[in-house]
Amino acid sequence: MAIPTTSDLFNCEDCKNADKYGRDCQINNLTPLLLILQNRTTCPFFKFKSHHLKEF
């Protein structure tokens, strides 16, 4: 059984506010922790990276 991380919970790897590896929030380092403490299910700062979309 895997332990979910903050990037799994809030889709940080697809966010424009994350670093190039999707591990760290560029807004604030405590943002993922504050979202967990507030029992949020989505991040209010999430912005989708459009370069993840692939054309077929």
C-alpha positions in Angstrom: 0.0 0.0 0.0 1.5 3.3 -1.1 1.4 6.5 1.0 -0.1 9.4 -0.9 2.0 12.6 -1.0 0.9 16.2 -1.3 1.6 16.2 -5.0 -0.6 13.1 -5.4 -3.4 14.8 -3.5 -3.3 18.2 -5.2 -1.9 17.3 -8.6 1.2 19.4 -8.1 3.1 17.8 -11.0 0.5 19.2 -13.5 0.5 22.7 -11.9 2.2 25.8 -13.3 3.1 26.9 -9.8 5.3 23.8 -9.2 9.0 23.4 -10.0 10.0 21.5 -13.1 9.8 18.2 -11.1 6.4 18.9 -9.6 7.7 18.5 -6.1 7.8 22.0 -4.7 5.2 24.8 -4.7 6.6 28.1 -6.1 3.9 30.2 -4.2 5.1 29.2 -0.7 6.8 26.1 0.7 4.1 25.7 3.3 1.1 25.9 0.9 0.7 22.1 0.6 0.9 21.7 4.4 -1.7 24.5 5.0 -4.0 22.8 2.4 -3.8 19.5 4.3 -4.4 21.2 7.7 -7.5 22.9 6.2 -8.8 19.5 4.9 -9.0 20.8 1.3 -9.5 18.4 -1.5 -8.3 20.8 -4.3 -5.7 23.5 -4.4 -7.1 27.0 -5.0 -3.8 28.0 -6.7 -3.8 25.1 -9.3 -3.2 26.2 -12.9 -2.9 23.4 -15.4 0.2 23.1 -17.6 -1.0 23.0 -21.1 2.2 21.4 -22.5 1.1 18.1 -20.9 -1.6 17.8 -23.6 -0.6 15.7 -26.5 -2.0 15.9 -30.0 -2.9 12.6 -31.7 
